[in-house]
Amino acid sequence: MSQNPASTALLLASALAVATAALDSARAEKAEMEKCYGVSLKGKNDCAAGPGTSCAGTSKTNYQGDAWKFVPKGTCLSMTTPKGKGSLEPMKN
């Protein structure tokens, strides 16, 4: 059974509208977050985990200074770990 071209177009337009709304929501949510270095647990970083690692989930130690995690904007510098406070910039390990 073939589908009516108008029905297919309507279905595609609806799918595109849903996808666009989801993308806009994700962008707004990300805009309210900031990268916080030195606060993630081993293997739980969002990205940037230093030499020898590729990205998300690749930090080798807890609170690795060059690995970051997205946190709510304005909270990073108040986060305390056994190694000190979170940082908006990469820290030495």
C-alpha positions, 0 to 999 in steps of 0.5 A: 500500500503506497502512502499519499505524498501529502501525508508523507510531507505532513509526517516529515514536517511534523518530525522536523518540528519536533526535532527542531524543538528538541534541539532548541531546548538542548541549546537553551539547557546547555547555555545555562551550564558551564564547564567545570574542571577538576570535579568529575569522578574517574571516567565520568567527565564530559570531555577534555581529559588531557593527553592520551584520552579522547573525550567524554568518559576518559578521565583516568583519576577522580577530580582530574584537573584537565577534565571537565564536567558540565555543571549549572552556571555559577556553581563551579567555583563553589564546588569542593572536592578532596583536591580543592575547588572546581575551576573554570580553567584546566588545572595541573593534575 
